[in-house]
Amino acid sequence: MIKIGIFWFIENQVYAVCQDVNLAYSSINHILDTDFEHWQVWEDAAIKPRGIKLYQHEYFDFPRGRVLYNTTSFSSLVYLDKTLINEATKNKICQAFNLVSDKIIWKTDDHYTTDKDLLAKMFDFD
């Protein structure tokens, strides 16, 4: 079954926190989502890769994204850091979420950026 949720890409691995699409809630415009939030899940030891000192990092230090599902087009919608737009990484995300590759829309989103300059601009309140 197709899954939805959030993920990080750390040391060439997808670390997903997901659930079956049939357990999702509808947010807006027929888009199914979970209530998982990167900043909340980050503290959960279950998703932390072994051997990486994650306590030295914030949740936004690693490329990440979110997988949603559109009930109108019957397709998955993946928002992710632009550094993850390559075939090898997409394949790993598809495997982690059991996605059907011809029914996926891939979109970059600044919300998921790891670009230090862009992060500085987004959080500069001066």
MOPAC internal coordinates of N, CA, C and O (Angstrom, degrees):
PM7 1SCF
backbone

  N    0.0000 0     0.00 0     0.00 0    0    0    0
  C    1.4479 1     0.00 0     0.00 0    1    0    0
  C    1.5312 1   109.94 1     0.00 0    2    1    0
  O    1.2310 1   121.18 1   -37.59 1    3    2    1
  N    1.3032 1   115.36 1   142.41 1    3    2    1
  C    1.4668 1   121.47 1   177.74 1    5    3    2
  C    1.5274 1   108.92 1   -64.08 1    6    5    3
  O    1.2310 1   121.43 1   -35.98 1    7    6    5
  N    1.3306 1   114.86 1   144.02 1    7    6    5
  C    1.4576 1   121.03 1  -179.99 1    9    7    6
  C    1.5306 1   109.87 1  -118.02 1   10    9    7
  O    1.2310 1   121.46 1   -22.66 1   11   10    9
  N    1.3083 1   114.82 1   157.34 1   11   10    9
  C    1.4658 1   122.10 1   174.15 1   13   11   10
  C    1.5167 1   107.20 1  -129.75 1   14   13   11
  O    1.2310 1   120.92 1   -20.58 1   15   14   13
  N    1.3221 1   115.84 1   159.42 1   15   14   13
  C    1.4602 1   119.67 1   179.15 1   17   15   14
  C    1.5115 1   111.83 1   152.02 1   18   17   15
  O    1.2310 1   121.32 1    24.95 1   19   18   17
  N    1.3214 1   115.08 1  -155.05 1   19   18   17
  C    1.4613 1   121.42 1  -177.39 1   21   19   18
  C    1.5200 1   109.52 1  -120.13 1   22   21   19
  O    1.2310 1   121.40 1   -16.46 1   23   22   21
  N    1.3355 1   114.94 1   163.54 1   23   22   21
  C    1.4655 1   119.22 1   179.24 1   25   23   22
  C    1.5111 1   110.91 1  -155.41 1   26   25   23
  O    1.2310 1   122.09 1   -18.74 1   27   26   25
  N    1.3212 1   113.60 1   161.26 1   27   26   25
  C    1.4574 1   123.85 1   168.57 1   29   27   26
  C    1.5184 1   107.02 1  -123.04 1   30   29   27
  O    1.2310 1   120.84 1   -25.10 1   31   30   29
  N    1.3215 1   116.01 1   154.90 1   31   30   29
  C    1.4640 1   121.33 1   173.89 1   33   31   30
  C    1.5173 1   106.41 1  -118.92 1   34   33   31
  O    1.2310 1   120.83 1   -71.66 1   35   34   33
  N    1.3400 1   116.03 1   108.34 1   35   34   33
  C    1.4602 1   122.06 1  -173.88 1   37   35   34
  C    1.5216 1   108.98 1  -130.61 1   38   37   35
  O    1.2310 1   121.05 1   -54.23 1   39   38   37
  N    1.3274 1   115.61 1   125.77 1   39   38   37
  C    1.4604 1   122.16 1   179.55 1   41   39   38
  C    1.5303 1   111.95 1    48.47 1   42   41   39
  O    1.2310 1   121.76 1  -129.78 1   43   42   41
  N    1.3293 1   114.23 1    50.22 1   43   42   41
  C    1.4666 1   122.83 1   174.40 1   45   43   42
  C    1.5292 1   113.79 1    66.89 1   46   45   43
  O    1.2310 1   120.31 1  -158.17 1   47   46   45
  N    1.3273 1   117.01 1    21.83 1   47   46   45
  C    1.4699 1   122.05 1   178.90 1   49   47   46
  C    1.5234 1   110.07 1  -129.00 1   50   49   47
  O    1.2310 1   120.93 1   -34.46 1   51   50   49
  N    1.3278 1   115.82 1   145.54 1   51   50   49
  C    1.4643 1   121.54 1   173.18 1   53   51   50
  C    1.5194 1   107.90 1   -91.48 1   54   53   51
  O    1.2310 1   120.82 1   -53.20 1   55   54   53
  N    1.3244 1   116.05 1   126.80 1   55   54   53
  C    1.4569 1   122.46 1   173.78 1   57   55   54
  C    1.5183 1   106.06 1  -112.15 1   58   57   55
  O    1.2310 1   121.28 1   -76.79 1   59   58   57
  N    1.3393 1   115.16 1   103.21 1   59   58   57
  C    1.4558 1   121.40 1  -172.85 1   61   59   58
  C    1.5161 1   111.84 1  -106.05 1   62   61   59
  O    1.2310 1   121.21 1   -35.87 1   63   62   61
  N    1.3109 1   115.30 1   144.13 1   63   62   61
  C    1.4516 1   123.47 1   168.64 1   65   63   62
  C    1.5236 1   103.75 1  -121.04 1   66   65   63
  O    1.2310 1   121.04 1   -72.02 1   67   66   65
  N    1.3328 1   115.62 1   107.98 1   67   66   65
  C    1.4521 1   118.48 1  -169.56 1   69   67   66
  C    1.5236 1   111.70 1  -143.92 1   70   69   67
  O    1.2310 1   122.13 1    -8.67 1   71   70   69
  N    1.3224 1   113.52 1   171.33 1   71   70   69
  C    1.4551 1   120.78 1   176.32 1   73   71   70
  C    1.5171 1   108.41 1  -146.80 1   74   73   71
  O    1.2310 1   120.72 1   -20.25 1   75   74   73
  N    1.3272 1   116.23 1   159.75 1   75   74   73
  C    1.4566 1   120.05 1   177.19 1   77   75   74
  C    1.5186 1   110.00 1   -59.74 1   78   77   75
  O    1.2310 1   120.90 1   -36.00 1   79   78   77
  N    1.3189 1   115.88 1   144.00 1   79   78   77
  C    1.4591 1   121.14 1  -176.39 1   81   79   78
  C    1.5339 1   111.53 1   -60.81 1   82   81   79
  O    1.2310 1   119.62 1   151.66 1   83   82   81
  N    1.3204 1   118.32 1   -28.34 1   83   82   81
  C    1.4673 1   119.78 1  -179.22 1   85   83   82
  C    1.5353 1   112.61 1   -72.55 1   86   85   83
  O    1.2310 1   119.43 1   171.94 1   87   86   85
  N    1.3219 1   118.70 1    -8.06 1   87   86   85
  C    1.4608 1   122.48 1   176.62 1   89   87   86
  C    1.5261 1   112.67 1   -97.54 1   90   89   87
  O    1.2310 1   120.59 1  -178.02 1   91   90   89
  N    1.3196 1   116.47 1     1.98 1   91   90   89
  C    1.4656 1   121.96 1  -174.20 1   93   91   90
  C    1.5244 1   111.83 1   -78.13 1   94   93   91
  O    1.2310 1   121.75 1   -11.72 1   95   94   93
  N    1.3185 1   114.26 1   168.28 1   95   94   93
  C    1.4555 1   120.26 1   171.47 1   97   95   94
  C    1.5212 1   108.02 1  -113.82 1   98   97   95
  O    1.2310 1   120.34 1   -25.75 1   99   98   97
  N    1.3064 1   116.95 1   154.25 1   99   98   97
  C    1.4607 1   121.62 1   179.24 1  101   99   98
  C    1.5153 1   107.99 1   -89.09 1  102  101   99
  O    1.2310 1   120.57 1   -55.71 1  103  102  101
  N    1.3190 1   116.51 1   124.29 1  103  102  101
  C    1.4564 1   118.91 1   178.82 1  105  103  102
  C    1.5239 1   109.52 1   -90.75 1  106  105  103
  O    1.2310 1   120.06 1   102.16 1  107  106  105
  N    1.3191 1   117.48 1   -77.84 1  107  106  105
  C    1.4698 1   120.51 1   177.80 1  109  107  106
  C    1.5240 1   109.49 1  -140.89 1  110  109  107
  O    1.2310 1   120.79 1   -25.48 1  111  110  109
  N    1.2912 1   116.10 1   154.52 1  111  110  109
  C    1.4633 1   123.05 1   174.46 1  113  111  110
  C    1.5237 1   113.82 1    51.97 1  114  113  111
  O    1.2310 1   120.25 1  -138.89 1  115  114  113
  N    1.3133 1   117.13 1    41.11 1  115  114  113
  C    1.4664 1   121.93 1   176.00 1  117  115  114
  C    1.5267 1   113.34 1    64.05 1  118  117  115
  O    1.2310 1   120.61 1  -152.07 1  119  118  117
  N    1.3206 1   116.43 1    27.93 1  119  118  117
  C    1.4649 1   121.74 1   178.35 1  121  119  118
  C    1.5277 1   108.38 1  -101.72 1  122  121  119
  O    1.2310 1   120.98 1   -55.21 1  123  122  121
  N    1.3353 1   115.74 1   124.79 1  123  122  121
  C    1.4529 1   120.65 1   177.52 1  125  123  122
  C    1.5223 1   109.87 1   -91.91 1  126  125  123
  O    1.2310 1   120.85 1   -42.88 1  127  126  125
  N    1.3250 1   115.99 1   137.12 1  127  126  125
  C    1.4568 1   122.28 1  -175.24 1  129  127  126
  C    1.5281 1   108.70 1  -142.23 1  130  129  127
  O    1.2310 1   121.22 1    -7.25 1  131  130  129
  N    1.3185 1   115.27 1   172.75 1  131  130  129
  C    1.4614 1   121.86 1   172.21 1  133  131  130
  C    1.5224 1   107.93 1  -112.65 1  134  133  131
  O    1.2310 1   120.79 1    -6.39 1  135  134  133
  N    1.3018 1   116.09 1   173.61 1  135  134  133
  C    1.4670 1   118.82 1   175.49 1  137  135  134
  C    1.5277 1   111.40 1   -97.94 1  138  137  135
  O    1.2310 1   120.05 1  -166.35 1  139  138  137
  N    1.3345 1   117.52 1    13.65 1  139  138  137
  C    1.4599 1   121.05 1   177.19 1  141  139  138
  C    1.5287 1   110.25 1   -68.71 1  142  141  139
  O    1.2310 1   120.82 1   -45.51 1  143  142  141
  N    1.3114 1   116.03 1   134.49 1  143  142  141
  C    1.4646 1   122.36 1   176.14 1  145  143  142
  C    1.5199 1   108.35 1  -123.79 1  146  145  143
  O    1.2310 1   120.68 1   -45.41 1  147  146  145
  N    1.3328 1   116.30 1   134.59 1  147  146  145
  C    1.4672 1   120.00 1  -177.69 1  149  147  146
  C    1.5271 1   111.87 1   -54.78 1  150  149  147
  O    1.2310 1   120.40 1   133.23 1  151  150  149
  N    1.3114 1   116.84 1   -46.77 1  151  150  149
  C    1.4627 1   120.13 1  -174.85 1  153  151  150
  C    1.5296 1   111.67 1   -65.15 1  154  153  151
  O    1.2310 1   119.66 1   149.98 1  155  154  153
  N    1.3359 1   118.25 1   -30.02 1  155  154  153
  C    1.4598 1   120.41 1   179.17 1  157  155  154
  C    1.5219 1   111.60 1   -80.65 1  158  157  155
  O    1.2310 1   120.66 1   138.83 1  159  158  157
  N    1.3161 1   116.34 1   -41.17 1  159  158  157
  C    1.4629 1   121.55 1  -175.68 1  161  159  158
  C    1.5300 1   111.37 1   -72.22 1  162  161  159
  O    1.2310 1   120.14 1   154.66 1  163  162  161
  N    1.3309 1   117.33 1   -25.34 1  163  162  161
  C    1.4585 1   121.77 1  -174.76 1  165  163  162
  C    1.5249 1   112.99 1   -52.36 1  166  165  163
  O    1.2310 1   119.97 1   145.30 1  167  166  165
  N    1.3031 1   117.66 1   -34.70 1  167  166  165
  C    1.4640 1   121.34 1  -177.47 1  169  167  166
  C    1.5287 1   112.98 1   -77.95 1  170  169  167
  O    1.2310 1   119.98 1   169.70 1  171  170  169
  N    1.3064 1   117.65 1   -10.30 1  171  170  169
  C    1.4631 1   121.75 1  -178.06 1  173  171  170
  C    1.5202 1   110.29 1   -75.00 1  174  173  171
  O    1.2310 1   120.35 1   -63.63 1  175  174  173
  N    1.2976 1   116.93 1   116.37 1  175  174  173
  C    1.4681 1   121.83 1  -176.75 1  177  175  174
  C    1.5220 1   112.50 1   -62.27 1  178  177  175
  O    1.2310 1   119.65 1   157.59 1  179  178  177
  N    1.3197 1   118.27 1   -22.41 1  179  178  177
  C    1.4694 1   121.48 1  -176.88 1  181  179  178
  C    1.5253 1   112.69 1   -64.07 1  182  181  179
  O    1.2310 1   119.25 1   151.90 1  183  182  181
  N    1.3124 1   119.03 1   -28.10 1  183  182  181
  C    1.4632 1   120.16 1  -177.29 1  185  183  182
  C    1.5239 1   112.59 1   -96.95 1  186  185  183
  O    1.2310 1   120.14 1   173.37 1  187  186  185
  N    1.2979 1   117.34 1    -6.63 1  187  186  185
  C    1.4555 1   119.50 1  -174.52 1  189  187  186
  C    1.5237 1   111.59 1   -76.17 1  190  189  187
  O    1.2310 1   120.77 1   -53.98 1  191  190  189
  N    1.3293 1   116.13 1   126.02 1  191  190  189
  C    1.4614 1   119.46 1   178.37 1  193  191  190
  C    1.5217 1   111.25 1   -64.57 1  194  193  191
  O    1.2310 1   120.91 1   -37.41 1  195  194  193
  N    1.2798 1   115.86 1   142.59 1  195  194  193
  C    1.4638 1   120.62 1  -179.87 1  197  195  194
  C    1.5314 1   110.43 1   -71.64 1  198  197  195
  O    1.2310 1   120.94 1   -38.11 1  199  198  197
  N    1.3133 1   115.81 1   141.89 1  199  198  197
  C    1.4509 1   120.41 1   174.98 1  201  199  198
  C    1.5178 1   115.18 1    86.98 1  202  201  199
  O    1.2310 1   119.78 1   174.70 1  203  202  201
  N    1.3160 1   118.03 1    -5.30 1  203  202  201
  C    1.4662 1   120.53 1   178.02 1  205  203  202
  C    1.5205 1   107.65 1  -107.28 1  206  205  203
  O    1.2310 1   120.83 1   -49.00 1  207  206  205
  N    1.2992 1   116.01 1   131.00 1  207  206  205
  C    1.4630 1   120.42 1  -179.16 1  209  207  206
  C    1.5262 1   109.43 1   -82.20 1  210  209  207
  O    1.2310 1   121.48 1  -101.33 1  211  210  209
  N    1.3334 1   114.77 1    78.67 1  211  210  209
  C    1.4540 1   120.05 1  -174.73 1  213  211  210
  C    1.5140 1   113.29 1   -68.73 1  214  213  211
  O    1.2310 1   119.97 1   159.34 1  215  214  213
  N    1.3149 1   117.66 1   -20.66 1  215  214  213
  C    1.4616 1   118.67 1   177.99 1  217  215  214
  C    1.5272 1   111.12 1   -63.40 1  218  217  215
  O    1.2310 1   120.53 1   164.95 1  219  218  217
  N    1.3244 1   116.59 1   -15.05 1  219  218  217
  C    1.4643 1   120.84 1   177.73 1  221  219  218
  C    1.5281 1   111.77 1   -88.00 1  222  221  219
  O    1.2310 1   119.93 1  -179.55 1  223  222  221
  N    1.3193 1   117.73 1     0.45 1  223  222  221
  C    1.4573 1   122.28 1  -174.16 1  225  223  222
  C    1.5211 1   111.63 1  -127.14 1  226  225  223
  O    1.2310 1   121.80 1   -25.14 1  227  226  225
  N    1.3238 1   114.15 1   154.86 1  227  226  225
  C    1.4591 1   121.43 1   170.39 1  229  227  226
  C    1.5295 1   107.95 1   -93.57 1  230  229  227
  O    1.2310 1   120.51 1   -17.40 1  231  230  229
  N    1.3128 1   116.63 1   162.60 1  231  230  229
  C    1.4651 1   120.47 1  -177.72 1  233  231  230
  C    1.5220 1   112.63 1   -61.05 1  234  233  231
  O    1.2310 1   120.25 1   154.36 1  235  234  233
  N    1.3369 1   117.12 1   -25.64 1  235  234  233
  C    1.4623 1   119.94 1  -177.20 1  237  235  234
  C    1.5309 1   112.87 1   -91.62 1  238  237  235
  O    1.2310 1   119.58 1  -174.09 1  239  238  237
  N    1.3155 1   118.40 1     5.91 1  239  238  237
  C    1.4655 1   121.22 1   178.50 1  241  239  238
  C    1.5309 1   112.40 1   -75.27 1  242  241  239
  O    1.2310 1   120.10 1   159.37 1  243  242  241
  N    1.3103 1   117.41 1   -20.63 1  243  242  241
  C    1.4638 1   121.47 1  -177.98 1  245  243  242
  C    1.5281 1   109.54 1  -112.95 1  246  245  243
  O    1.2310 1   120.31 1   -33.24 1  247  246  245
  N    1.3261 1   117.01 1   146.76 1  247  246  245
  C    1.4710 1   119.34 1   177.04 1  249  247  246
  C    1.5256 1   110.03 1   -57.75 1  250  249  247
  O    1.2310 1   121.25 1   -39.65 1  251  250  249
  N    1.3241 1   115.21 1   140.35 1  251  250  249
  C    1.4572 1   119.91 1  -175.57 1  253  251  250
  C    1.5232 1   110.27 1  -148.78 1  254  253  251
  O    1.2310 1   121.53 1    -4.14 1  255  254  253
  N    1.3202 1   114.67 1   175.86 1  255  254  253
  C    1.4540 1   118.97 1   178.78 1  257  255  254
  C    1.5139 1   111.92 1  -170.79 1  258  257  255
  O    1.2310 1   121.52 1     5.42 1  259  258  257
  N    1.3241 1   114.70 1  -174.58 1  259  258  257
  C    1.4680 1   122.90 1  -177.85 1  261  259  258
  C    1.5177 1   108.58 1  -141.39 1  262  261  259
  O    1.2310 1   120.92 1   -39.77 1  263  262  261
  N    1.3363 1   115.84 1   140.23 1  263  262  261
  C    1.4544 1   122.11 1   177.02 1  265  263  262
  C    1.5278 1   108.30 1  -112.52 1  266  265  263
  O    1.2310 1   120.79 1   -54.78 1  267  266  265
  N    1.3238 1   116.10 1   125.22 1  267  266  265
  C    1.4607 1   124.10 1   178.61 1  269  267  266
  C    1.5276 1   108.45 1  -117.50 1  270  269  267
  O    1.2310 1   120.21 1    -5.52 1  271  270  269
  N    1.3292 1   117.21 1   174.48 1  271  270  269
  C    1.4586 1   120.17 1   177.39 1  273  271  270
  C    1.5215 1   109.76 1  -137.34 1  274  273  271
  O    1.2310 1   120.65 1   -48.88 1  275  274  273
  N    1.3332 1   116.36 1   131.12 1  275  274  273
  C    1.4573 1   122.84 1   179.75 1  277  275  274
  C    1.5266 1   108.84 1   -97.23 1  278  277  275
  O    1.2310 1   120.44 1   -64.19 1  279  278  277
  N    1.3288 1   116.76 1   115.81 1  279  278  277
  C    1.4602 1   120.77 1  -177.52 1  281  279  278
  C    1.5197 1   113.53 1   -78.26 1  282  281  279
  O    1.2310 1   119.87 1   168.16 1  283  282  281
  N    1.3201 1   117.86 1   -11.84 1  283  282  281
  C    1.4648 1   121.33 1   176.99 1  285  283  282
  C    1.5182 1   111.24 1   -84.13 1  286  285  283
  O    1.2310 1   120.46 1   133.72 1  287  286  285
  N    1.3397 1   116.72 1   -46.28 1  287  286  285
  C    1.4722 1   121.02 1  -178.95 1  289  287  286
  C    1.5273 1   112.29 1   -94.17 1  290  289  287
  O    1.2310 1   120.49 1   175.20 1  291  290  289
  N    1.3316 1   116.66 1    -4.80 1  291  290  289
  C    1.4752 1   122.33 1  -177.88 1  293  291  290
  C    1.5262 1   110.89 1    53.05 1  294  293  291
  O    1.2310 1   121.87 1  -131.77 1  295  294  293
  N    1.3280 1   114.03 1    48.23 1  295  294  293
  C    1.4590 1   119.51 1  -178.96 1  297  295  294
  C    1.5240 1   110.16 1  -136.16 1  298  297  295
  O    1.2310 1   121.40 1   -24.55 1  299  298  297
  N    1.3159 1   114.92 1   155.45 1  299  298  297
  C    1.4541 1   121.47 1   175.87 1  301  299  298
  C    1.5218 1   109.04 1   -87.82 1  302  301  299
  O    1.2310 1   121.01 1   -32.72 1  303  302  301
  N    1.3002 1   115.67 1   147.28 1  303  302  301
  C    1.4567 1   122.91 1   178.25 1  305  303  302
  C    1.5193 1   106.63 1  -122.91 1  306  305  303
  O    1.2310 1   120.72 1   -61.41 1  307  306  305
  N    1.3304 1   116.23 1   118.59 1  307  306  305
  C    1.4617 1   121.11 1  -176.79 1  309  307  306
  C    1.5239 1   108.86 1  -114.11 1  310  309  307
  O    1.2310 1   120.81 1   -63.93 1  311  310  309
  N    1.3334 1   116.06 1   116.07 1  311  310  309
  C    1.4599 1   122.38 1   172.98 1  313  311  310
  C    1.5191 1   106.92 1   -98.28 1  314  313  311
  O    1.2310 1   120.72 1   -46.45 1  315  314  313
  N    1.3358 1   116.22 1   133.55 1  315  314  313
  C    1.4576 1   118.30 1  -175.62 1  317  315  314
  C    1.5138 1   112.11 1  -157.46 1  318  317  315
  O    1.2310 1   121.56 1   -14.61 1  319  318  317
  N    1.3177 1   114.61 1   165.39 1  319  318  317
  C    1.4558 1   123.48 1   175.10 1  321  319  318
  C    1.5304 1   108.89 1   -62.32 1  322  321  319
  O    1.2310 1   120.23 1   -40.75 1  323  322  321
  N    1.3086 1   117.16 1   139.25 1  323  322  321
  C    1.4692 1   120.53 1  -177.71 1  325  323  322
  C    1.5246 1   112.94 1   -61.11 1  326  325  323
  O    1.2310 1   119.64 1   158.20 1  327  326  325
  N    1.3268 1   118.30 1   -21.80 1  327  326  325
  C    1.4648 1   120.37 1   179.29 1  329  327  326
  C    1.5269 1   112.16 1   -69.95 1  330  329  327
  O    1.2310 1   120.43 1   167.92 1  331  330  329
  N    1.3225 1   116.79 1   -12.08 1  331  330  329
  C    1.4611 1   120.71 1  -177.46 1  333  331  330
  C    1.5317 1   113.98 1   -96.77 1  334  333  331
  O    1.2310 1   120.63 1  -178.63 1  335  334  333
  N    1.3224 1   116.39 1     1.37 1  335  334  333
  C    1.4664 1   119.87 1  -178.29 1  337  335  334
  C    1.5227 1   109.72 1   -81.17 1  338  337  335
  O    1.2310 1   120.98 1   -95.22 1  339  338  337
  N    1.3146 1   115.73 1    84.78 1  339  338  337
  C    1.4628 1   123.28 1   172.20 1  341  339  338
  C    1.5248 1   107.08 1  -155.74 1  342  341  339
  O    1.2310 1   120.51 1   -22.29 1  343  342  341
  N    1.3140 1   116.62 1   157.71 1  343  342  341
  C    1.4638 1   120.88 1  -172.78 1  345  343  342
  C    1.5293 1   113.40 1   -62.11 1  346  345  343
  O    1.2310 1   119.98 1   139.04 1  347  346  345
  N    1.3144 1   117.64 1   -40.96 1  347  346  345
  C    1.4672 1   120.26 1  -177.94 1  349  347  346
  C    1.5269 1   111.22 1   -62.55 1  350  349  347
  O    1.2310 1   120.49 1   134.90 1  351  350  349
  N    1.3151 1   116.66 1   -45.10 1  351  350  349
  C    1.4616 1   120.55 1  -179.94 1  353  351  350
  C    1.5173 1   110.81 1   -68.91 1  354  353  351
  O    1.2310 1   120.24 1   137.69 1  355  354  353
  N    1.3251 1   117.14 1   -42.31 1  355  354  353
  C    1.4667 1   120.11 1   177.58 1  357  355  354
  C    1.5261 1   110.60 1   -57.94 1  358  357  355
  O    1.2310 1   120.27 1   138.23 1  359  358  357
  N    1.3151 1   117.09 1   -41.77 1  359  358  357
  C    1.4667 1   120.28 1   179.15 1  361  359  358
  C    1.5301 1   111.48 1   -61.57 1  362  361  359
  O    1.2310 1   120.79 1   140.06 1  363  362  361
  N    1.3259 1   116.09 1   -39.94 1  363  362  361
  C    1.4668 1   119.50 1   179.23 1  365  363  362
  C    1.5315 1   111.48 1   -67.25 1  366  365  363
  O    1.2310 1   120.49 1   142.64 1  367  366  365
  N    1.3161 1   116.67 1   -37.36 1  367  366  365
  C    1.4656 1   120.70 1   176.80 1  369  367  366
  C    1.5315 1   109.48 1   -66.19 1  370  369  367
  O    1.2310 1   120.40 1   137.31 1  371  370  369
  N    1.3204 1   116.83 1   -42.69 1  371  370  369
  C    1.4708 1   120.95 1   177.47 1  373  371  370
  C    1.5223 1   110.86 1   -58.57 1  374  373  371
  O    1.2310 1   120.24 1   136.92 1  375  374  373
  N    1.3125 1   117.14 1   -43.08 1  375  374  373
  C    1.4657 1   120.68 1   179.11 1  377  375  374
  C    1.5291 1   111.34 1   -64.56 1  378  377  375
  O    1.2310 1   120.59 1   136.27 1  379  378  377
  N    1.3248 1   116.47 1   -43.73 1  379  378  377
  C    1.4715 1   120.59 1  -177.35 1  381  379  378
  C    1.5313 1   112.14 1   -64.49 1  382  381  379
  O    1.2310 1   120.51 1   147.48 1  383  382  381
  N    1.3355 1   116.63 1   -32.52 1  383  382  381
  C    1.4660 1   121.20 1  -176.11 1  385  383  382
  C    1.5268 1   113.03 1  -109.07 1  386  385  383
  O    1.2310 1   120.63 1  -174.61 1  387  386  385
  N    1.3242 1   116.40 1     5.39 1  387  386  385
  C    1.4652 1   121.68 1   179.09 1  389  387  386
  C    1.5378 1   111.40 1    55.77 1  390  389  387
  O    1.2310 1   120.93 1  -134.90 1  391  390  389
  N    1.3276 1   115.83 1    45.10 1  391  390  389
  C    1.4623 1   121.10 1  -176.21 1  393  391  390
  C    1.5208 1   111.49 1   -86.52 1  394  393  391
  O    1.2310 1   121.38 1   -30.51 1  395  394  393
  N    1.3254 1   114.96 1   149.49 1  395  394  393
  C    1.4614 1   122.26 1   175.35 1  397  395  394
  C    1.5249 1   106.70 1   -90.72 1  398  397  395
  O    1.2310 1   120.44 1   -65.14 1  399  398  397
  N    1.3266 1   116.76 1   114.86 1  399  398  397
  C    1.4679 1   121.04 1  -167.52 1  401  399  398
  C    1.5273 1   115.41 1   -60.63 1  402  401  399
  O    1.2310 1   119.28 1   152.14 1  403  402  401
  N    1.3272 1   118.99 1   -27.86 1  403  402  401
  C    1.4649 1   118.71 1  -179.85 1  405  403  402
  C    1.5314 1   112.31 1   -87.59 1  406  405  403
  O    1.2310 1   120.17 1  -176.46 1  407  406  405
  N    1.3179 1   117.28 1     3.54 1  407  406  405
  C    1.4651 1   121.43 1   179.05 1  409  407  406
  C    1.5228 1   110.73 1  -124.57 1  410  409  407
  O    1.2310 1   121.02 1  -133.70 1  411  410  409
  N    1.3362 1   115.66 1    46.30 1  411  410  409
  C    1.4660 1   120.86 1  -178.83 1  413  411  410
  C    1.5171 1   109.71 1  -129.71 1  414  413  411
  O    1.2310 1   121.09 1   -43.60 1  415  414  413
  N    1.3073 1   115.52 1   136.40 1  415  414  413
  C    1.4584 1   122.02 1   171.68 1  417  415  414
  C    1.5186 1   105.85 1  -110.63 1  418  417  415
  O    1.2310 1   120.51 1   -58.61 1  419  418  417
  N    1.3282 1   116.63 1   121.39 1  419  418  417
  C    1.4663 1   122.79 1  -179.26 1  421  419  418
  C    1.5198 1   108.57 1  -100.60 1  422  421  419
  O    1.2310 1   120.33 1   -52.29 1  423  422  421
  N    1.3275 1   116.97 1   127.71 1  423  422  421
  C    1.4638 1   120.87 1  -179.97 1  425  423  422
  C    1.5267 1   110.29 1  -136.35 1  426  425  423
  O    1.2310 1   121.04 1   -47.61 1  427  426  425
  N    1.3241 1   115.62 1   132.39 1  427  426  425
  C    1.4555 1   118.87 1   172.11 1  429  427  426
  C    1.5273 1   107.93 1   -82.55 1  430  429  427
  O    1.2310 1   121.50 1   -25.38 1  431  430  429
  N    1.3105 1   114.73 1   154.62 1  431  430  429
  C    1.4527 1   119.74 1  -178.32 1  433  431  430
  C    1.5223 1   107.93 1  -151.39 1  434  433  431
  O    1.2310 1   120.48 1   -50.99 1  435  434  433
  N    1.3289 1   116.69 1   129.01 1  435  434  433
  C    1.4628 1   121.18 1  -179.53 1  437  435  434
  C    1.5247 1   112.10 1   -59.83 1  438  437  435
  O    1.2310 1   120.16 1   156.87 1  439  438  437
  N    1.3134 1   117.29 1   -23.13 1  439  438  437
  C    1.4683 1   120.24 1   178.01 1  441  439  438
  C    1.5297 1   111.17 1   -59.10 1  442  441  439
  O    1.2310 1   120.18 1   149.92 1  443  442  441
  N    1.3292 1   117.26 1   -30.08 1  443  442  441
  C    1.4607 1   122.23 1  -177.31 1  445  443  442
  C    1.5253 1   113.20 1  -101.34 1  446  445  443
  O    1.2310 1   119.93 1  -163.28 1  447  446  445
  N    1.3039 1   117.75 1    16.72 1  447  446  445
  C    1.4583 1   121.50 1  -175.03 1  449  447  446
  C    1.5337 1   113.28 1   -71.57 1  450  449  447
  O    1.2310 1   121.58 1   -29.55 1  451  450  449
  N    1.3228 1   114.59 1   150.45 1  451  450  449
  C    1.4645 1   121.45 1   169.24 1  453  451  450
  C    1.5232 1   109.96 1  -114.57 1  454  453  451
  O    1.2310 1   120.37 1  -173.71 1  455  454  453
  N    1.3176 1   116.89 1     6.29 1  455  454  453
  C    1.4588 1   122.75 1   179.29 1  457  455  454
  C    1.5282 1   108.85 1   -67.96 1  458  457  455
  O    1.2310 1   120.56 1   -66.27 1  459  458  457
  N    1.3232 1   116.54 1   113.73 1  459  458  457
  C    1.4749 1   121.44 1  -174.67 1  461  459  458
  C    1.5296 1   112.38 1   -60.94 1  462  461  459
  O    1.2310 1   120.12 1   142.18 1  463  462  461
  N    1.3438 1   117.38 1   -37.82 1  463  462  461
  C    1.4666 1   120.47 1   179.91 1  465  463  462
  C    1.5274 1   110.92 1   -66.58 1  466  465  463
  O    1.2310 1   120.86 1   136.31 1  467  466  465
  N    1.3296 1   115.96 1   -43.69 1  467  466  465
  C    1.4586 1   119.86 1   179.43 1  469  467  466
  C    1.5273 1   110.75 1   -66.49 1  470  469  467
  O    1.2310 1   120.14 1   139.68 1  471  470  469
  N    1.3226 1   117.34 1   -40.32 1  471  470  469
  C    1.4624 1   120.21 1   176.85 1  473  471  470
  C    1.5245 1   110.84 1   -61.08 1  474  473  471
  O    1.2310 1   120.22 1   138.59 1  475  474  473
  N    1.3334 1   117.18 1   -41.41 1  475  474  473
  C    1.4579 1   120.94 1   179.29 1  477  475  474
  C    1.5377 1   111.25 1   -62.43 1  478  477  475
  O    1.2310 1   120.66 1   139.30 1  479  478  477
  N    1.3356 1   116.35 1   -40.70 1  479  478  477
  C    1.4637 1   120.35 1   178.16 1  481  479  478
  C    1.5290 1   111.73 1   -67.16 1  482  481  479
  O    1.2310 1   120.81 1   139.85 1  483  482  481
  N    1.3281 1   116.06 1   -40.15 1  483  482  481
  C    1.4648 1   120.15 1  -177.79 1  485  483  482
  C    1.5252 1   111.75 1   -67.24 1  486  485  483
  O    1.2310 1   120.06 1   148.57 1  487  486  485
  N    1.3509 1   117.49 1   -31.43 1  487  486  485
  C    1.4554 1   120.08 1  -175.72 1  489  487  486
  C    1.5146 1   112.94 1  -109.73 1  490  489  487
  O    1.2310 1   119.81 1  -165.47 1  491  490  489
  N    1.3166 1   117.96 1    14.53 1  491  490  489
  C    1.4618 1   121.78 1   177.79 1  493  491  490
  C    1.5259 1   108.30 1   -87.85 1  494  493  491
  O    1.2310 1   120.82 1   -67.81 1  495  494  493
  N    1.3178 1   116.04 1   112.19 1  495  494  493
  C    1.4562 1   120.69 1  -177.53 1  497  495  494
  C    1.5284 1   112.86 1  -101.92 1  498  497  495
  O    1.2310 1   120.15 1  -172.67 1  499  498  497
  N    1.3109 1   117.32 1     7.33 1  499  498  497
  C    1.4858 1   120.04 1  -178.67 1  501  499  498
  C    1.4976 1   111.70 1   -75.68 1  502  501  499
  O    1.2310 1   120.10 1   180.00 1  503  502  501

